[in-house]
Amino acid sequence: MPGTGSWGEAGQLRVFVDHSGYDLLNIGDTAMLKTTVTRLQERWPRARLHVITTSRERLAAVCPGTYPVILVPDRGPLGRLPDRVRGGIGLRYKRAIAVRPWAAWRLSPGAGPLLDALKHCDLAVCSGGGFVNDSFPLHASGVLTALRSVQRRGKVTAMLGQGYGPLAHPPLAKLAATVIPRLTMISLRGPHGQQAVSELRAGRGEPVVTGDDALELAGAGQLAAGPALGVNLRVAAYTGLESSLARQIASVVAAVVAEAGMPMRGLPISWHRGGEDWRALAGAFGADSAVARTGRLVHDIPALAAAVAGCRAVVTSSYHAAVFALARGIPVLGISLTPYYDGKFGGLRELYGPRAVAVLALGKAGWPDRMRRLMRAAIQLDAADRAAVAARSAELASMSRDAYEALFELVEFEPALASRRLPVGSEICLVRG
């Protein structure tokens, strides 16, 4: 039951929720946001949750009962701009509004709702994401700047299920060094970045590793071993994957699958730009291929979870296709061309072990032969190892829920925050920032 503490009746709480994908066109980002919103609503059914988005319709469908904060109008002339364009404009407005609120009305018609949400919130939460790094400085600086504005008002701030780094971008690193030590809580989705965050917090509480917050919605712990090979490809600047290389990957995948006599399924995660993952799959395997035909149907969290459940192994250049697979005990081959994805897939390998997660560096000579070997090993992984992977996912999902529970208790009994700790053995240590 919710407590009261100095916060007054829990149902009166106002919560500002920041997150990874304002347009809600990335299934992984959406799953992390939905997990956060659902847990907040279950704990505080009458709380007002203010969520940034570029589409009030998609937000209402994914997270009903929340209040949209629209930075750039989604109706009228500006509403006819592509989501990606409005999102980019909104990120710049958001950062400027948080830094210079007195000039906000000259910057954006969405300034009022954002300022209201920041000024009057009791709690600011950033749901899971992998954007505090050199690949996404604009989004990361906007989130951190908004949190800093809330911290200056003496309110509780938290970042949950985060990826961190690699981060060498000087202005962003400086901003992170200002905000992260003052967070009431931070939890990480993987061990990469844990040392860097610990150093930033300098004795103010070690960040706990809880796995990805999407695990629960992905069916963590429910063992599945269908007959198919699931495939995801993302051709984008930050993945380093180009169309010609994607076609080479598809050729290797098709050969191994034919050898094993397996069907294939497409597992698109990002539907930005009209479906960037699906277009990459269709371009690599063919628009009439089984990968493209099945991938066209995967538009939301339940569809992705169902598609993954029919797989025996997954080959992916997208992090969340791997997360959804590991939730169900399905081994993964992660394809990486950048330090960013080395860290993402490397973090999963540390959490689950090298038999469950293999990482293929495409920049190394002889990668096709290595890919064939790793795919065969994943396909042949035995039932006991698969069960252990599913059990590990259930354990991580439980740790994630524990982290949220700890935050809820801190909010409800805020005067005791400076000395509160979870029971010994919980692996979570929280000290006020």
Secondary structure, DSSP 8 states (H G I E B T S, - for coil): ----GGG--GGG-EEEEE-S-TT--BHHHHHHHHHHHHHHHHH-TT-EEEEEES-HHHHHHHSTT-EEEESS-SSHHHHTS-HHHHHHHHHHHHHHHHH-GGGHHHH-TTHHHHHHHHHH-SEEEE-SEEEESTT-HHHHHHHHHHHHHHHTTT-EEEEEEEEE-----HHHHHHHHHHGGG-SEEEESSSTTHHHHHHHHTTS---EE---TTTTTTTTT-----SEEEEE----TTTT--HHHHHHHHHHHHHHHHHHT--EEE---B-GGGTHHHHHHHHHH-TTSHHHHHHTT--SHHHHHHHHHTEEEEEESSHHHHHHHHHTT--EEEEE-SHHHHHHHHHHHHHH-TTTEEEEETTSTTHHHHHHHHHHHHHT--HHHHHHHHHHHHHHHHHHHHHHHHHHHHHHTGGGGGG----TTS-------
